[in-house]
């Protein structure tokens, strides 16, 4: 058994193949440097040396102003079985996902992953329906398998649409819409050890989400400059 086999021991083959995707390695100002495989970007041995990549987090609200959450499939290599925001993933080192103007590259990637993970058709989540809000910089080792982790500059996107959800079982094991009070109860349930929430979701929800949620029909007035990065490292 070689070193790569050891790294992936016990993990799902579909998720292992996705580790070949090329993420966008960035500097501390979120300037793209080069492509880096999903595997390279998520190994703690590289993260501990400062390797940083670009990500995005989608917060999708329906017309009842409830937030769509997903529970990550047990097949996921990092944070399996954790509840999190609608979708959290990565733009890839592709021409159309590297476009910086108006965060278009990230919004293109968001539409792609909303389809991949939750089965939401492109026409139900147009690229222009996503609003870029701000960025956060955070690091989180994976508790279940500490050789893996996250070190990201996460672009946060808000969208308000009613959508049809058909989860991909290899990505998502459950989903639900929650009110603000129901989300607070989920925080309390995590504090009691009953469920798990991803660290980036908790960071965003507790530090940024409430004013957007309270005024989601006018969320554009809360948009921050693209060079502003909230650091949690």
N, C-alpha and C positions, 0 to 999 in steps of 0.2 A: 504493500500500500504506500503510495507516494504522499508527499506533503499536501497536495491539493485534495486527494481523497480524504485525508485526515480532517482538513478544514470543513469539508462538506459531509462528513460522516453523519448519517441519520437524517439528512435533509432531503427535501423533495426534488425530483429531477427537473420538473418544470421551472421551479424557482432557481435551481442551479444554473439552468440555461440562461435565465434572465440576468444572471450575474455577469454575463458577457457584454451587456449593453454598455455603451460609452456615455458616462455622465460628463458634466462640465466641471472641470477642476478650476477653482477661482482663488483669487487672493483675498485678503481681509476686506478689500473694498468691493468685492463681488465682480472683479474684472476677470473675464475668462482667460485662462492660461493655456490649457491643453485638454484633450480628452483623457479620461481615466475610466477604466472599467468599473462597473458597479461593485465588483469584488474588491478591487484595489481601494476604492473610496470608502468601503464599509469595514475594512479590517482595522481593528484597534491598533495594531502595530504601526500602521501608516498614519492613522488619526493622531496617535501619540507623538508623531513627528511633525504634526501640523497640517496634514493633508485635509483640504477643505473643498466641498463641492456645493453646487447649486441645487436647490430643491424648490418645491412649491407645496402649499397647503390650500385646498379648496374648502370653503364654508358655503354650502348650498342651503338656501332657505326656500321653503314653499310659500304659497300665498297665505297660509295661516301663520306665517312668521315662525315656523318651527324649523329647527336645524337638523339636517340629515347627517347621521353618524353611521359609521360602519365598524364592525368588529373584524379585525384582521384574521385571516384564516390561520389555522394551526400549521399549515404548510409554509408560512412565511419564515424567512431565515432570521429576520430581526423583529422583535416584539410580537411574536405569534399570540393570537388570542386576545390582544389588547383592543379596547374600544378607542376610537380616534375620530377626527373630523372626517368630512365627506370623502375626501381623497387626499393622500399625501404621497408624493412621488417626485420624479426628477425630470427636468427637460434633458434631452440628449444632445450630443455633439452632432447636430444635424443643422443644415443651413436654415431651415424654417423655424427651428427651436432655439437658435442663437440670436435671433433678431432682438435687439435691445429696445428699439423705439416703441414707446407705449407698452412695454412689457409684452410685446406681441409673441415672442418666442415662448415665453412661459405660458401664455394663454393658449397657444396652439398645443403645447404639451398637456395642459390641463384638460382640454377637450378630448385629446387622444386617450388619456388615462381614465377619464370619467366613463368613456365607452368601454375600455378594457376591463376595468374593475367592477363597475356597476351596470354596464350594459346600456348606458344612456346614449341614445342616438345623437349624432352631431347636430341635427336640426332642432333638437330639444335644448341644446346648450351651445348656442352660437358663440364663436370666439369673442365677439364684441359684447356679449352679455356678461363676461367676466370683468370685474373691477379689481385692478391691482390696488392694494391698500398700503402695505409697508413690508419691511424685511426684518427678520430676526436671525441672529447668529447664536447657535447653541451647540452643545456637545452632549451626547448621552450614550454610554455603553449599554449594550443589551444585557439585561439581567440574566436571562435564561442561558445565553451562550456568550460569555464575556469576551471572546475573541472578535466578536462583531459589535458594531456600534454606528452611531450617526454623528457627523460633524458637518453642519450645513449652514449655508445662508439661505433661509427659507423665505420665499416670496409668497405673501398671503393674498389670496384671491377670494372675493365674495361674489356670489351670483344668486339671484332670486328668480326661481323658475319652478313650475310644477313639471316633474319629469317622471318617466316610467323607468323603474329600477328592476334590472334582471342581473343579480350579482353573478360574477364568475366565481365558482366554488373554490378554486385554487387560490383566489385572492381574498375573498370576503366570506366569512361564515355566518354573518348576521348583519342586519341594519335596522335602524329605526329613526323616526323623527322625534325630537324632544323640544319642550318648552324651556325657558330659562330656569324655571323652578325644577323641572325634571333633570336638567343638567347639574344643578346644585346638589340634588340628591345623588347623582352619580359620583360627584366629588366626595360626598359623605360616605358613599358605599365603598369607594376606593380607600378612604381613610380607615374604614372598618375591615379592610382586607377582603372584601367580597367580590370586587372586580378590579381590573387593571386598566388604566388610561395611559396612552403614550405620553412621554414627557413633553414633547413639543406641543401637543394638543393642550395639555394643562397650562403650559407657559402662555400660549396665545390666548386661551380662554380666560385666564385669570388676570392678564395684563393688558389686553387689547380689545377683547370681543364685545364687551357690554355696550359701549356707546354705538358701535356699528349695529348691533342687534336691536337696540332701542329705536333706531332711526334708519332701518335697513332700506326704506324706500328713498332715502336721501344720502346713501352711504358715500357718494362721491365727495361730499364736503369733508370727509375725514381722511381722504387720500393724502399720504405723505410723500415728500420728494423721493425720487428713486435712489438718491445717494444716501438717504437716511437708513441706518441699520441699527436696530436695537440689539445690544450685545448682552447675552446671558452666559458668558464664558469667563 
